[in-house]
Amino acid sequence: MGIIEISEITVFRGRNKVLENFSLSVNGGEVVCLAGENGCGKSTVIEAASGLISLENGSTKIRGQLIRDSDGRRGRTTFGLCLQDDCVMGDELVGERIMDSAMKNFDVSPLLRDWNLQHREHDRVAMLSGGQRRKVAAISGIVPALTSNEPLAILLDEPDSGLDNKSTELLSKNLRNLAAGGHAILVASHDSEIIKNANRVIRFPFDVEEQNPPEGKFMSIETGSTRKPLIGHRLNLRTLCGLSNNGIAGLLTLGAMIALFDVSGLSGKTQIGFIMAPALAAGLCGNPINRLLMENRSHAWWITKSPILPNSIFHSLILYLAITLMAAIVSDNVVVAVIICGGILGVFTEMTMSIITQSTLNLSRPNAVMIRLLTPILILPWAVVVDNLTT
């Protein structure tokens, strides 16, 4: 059994059947290149192998772990991935992204020096040129194998797109070196340099060509401790997106209510509802990190790493507690239980909105789906909490 196993998969893109009963096995120490015209199914194979698209039939496995099957079952294991989109958020730092991809702490300077990015280690990705961003995406795809002594799978979808000739040659050399380390590489590419360095070339529609590429030499990068991603919390602190998106909505709601109501005359259920409303309004804005994940299809890359996308729930809880406390002070009813309930209500609302958003992210036109029309139902938890706190 190969490290990458694709078994009789059938995949539809819209109404078009792109792959039918397609099977492929990639062994350790092997580079398999998918070649062919645009739209022939190369990217579909990569995305199916990584578990990003639904299968009409068949299954995909990596290192014996089920990644996805036609019954909708999902699994995850460690592997490298580079998609056609860069899948990097603009506010991530270059060095930070490389270590997050490896899930280990290590000195990234020598690696970035090889790719002529050593001077951009602490820069935000948004400040890079298109070619430099593609370098970061390509490095992110191969670095899990570069930092591992165990054979891993590497899935690369046209990683050479936008790279200069020198960088493409470096990428090809890295693929041969990774193969020498026992890793399995599946790459889709039009580039002759990458194609000639493959052990097998699958030219769609499925002509297979065996090759004898030069041998590489694998040297793993020395790493330190396991890295805790916490990317959502880091980005929230860096961009203050939680305050600017959710916090402002809560404060505007509080300000509008102060202008409309005689706060000193509020009591009972009306007063509790006044205190809880800003947290509800802030939570309805959803997880602020979801907006960042929409950049360059970053959510697709992260969902292959963990079923839980990067978020800032802990920071959100603090924000909702603070907003509820402000409303309680204004209404002259500072009760600890009410403030805690406001914080929890805000987090619950935000998480529900996140689930609604994430359920449409893989669609070709997620904003065209009317699922957000369901959000008014979130007034019910708020009403239940207000009623119980009043009682």
C-alpha positions, 0 to 999 in steps of 0.5 A: 500500500502506498503512502497516498492511496486514491481508490476508484474515485468519481468526482463531479464539478457542478454537473460535469463528471471530471473523474470516473473510477480514478485510482492512483497509488504513490509510494514512499520515495516517489514523485508522481506528476499530473500533467495535461491541459487546464480543466483535465482534472489535475487539481481535482485529484489533488483536492480529492486526495486532501479531502477538500471535495465530495466524492461520488464514489471511492475513497482517499487515504494517506498513510493508511488514514481515511481522508474522505470517502463517498459516504462523507466520512472524514479523517485527518493526518499530517501531510503537506499541501499547496493549492492553486490559491496561495491559501495564506492570510495577508496578516500572517507573518512569513516566518510564522506561517512556515512554522505553523505549517510544520507545526514545530518551532525551528530556525526558519532563516536558512530555509528562507535564505535558500528561497531569497526570502530571508529579509521578509521573515518578519513581514506580513504576507500582504506586503509581499509580491505575487511571486514571493507569496507563491514561494511562501505557499510552496514552502508551506507545502513541503516544510512538513516533510522537510522537518520530519524523519517519518515518510509523509505525503506532499500534495502540490497543485501547480506550486511553480505557478508564478515562480521564477526559473531559479525558484522552480529549479529549487523546488524541483531539487527539493522534490527529489531530496524529499523523495530520497527521504522516503516521502511521497509527492503528488504534484500537478504541473505544466513545467518541464523542469518539474515533469522531468524530475518525476518518477512517473508522469500521468498525462491526462487522459491517463497515459502513464510514463515511467522515468529515471530522474536523478537521485536526491539527498535528504537532510531533515531540518532540526526542529524544537518543540511542537508549535501550538497554532493559536493563529486566530488569537495571534491574528486577532491581537495583530489586527484587532479585528474582533474589536473592529467587527464585533466590538463596534457592533455591540457598542453601536447597539448600546449607544442606540439603546441609550439614546432611545430609552430612559435607562433609569426607568428600566426594570425587570425583563426590560432591563435584563434585555437591555443588558444582554442585547449588545452581546447578542448584536456583537455575536451576530457579526460572527467570528472575525477570523472567518473574514480573514480566512476568506482571503486566498481560500485560506480556510481550505488549507486550514481545514485539512489541518484541523476540523476546527478552523482558527478562531479567537473564541477566548478573546471574544468571550472577554469582549462580550463580558466587557460589553455586557458589563458596560451595559450593566453599569449604564443600567445600574444593575451590575450582577455577576451572573447576568454579566457571565450569561451575557458573555456566554450568550455572545460566544454561543451566537458567534459560534453559531454564526461561524458554523453557518458561514463555514457550511457554505465556504466550499461552495463556488458562490458562498455569498449567494446562499440564503442560509443567513436568512436563518439568523433571526432564529438566534433571537430565541436563545437571547429571549430564553436567557432574558426570561430565565434571568428575570425569573 
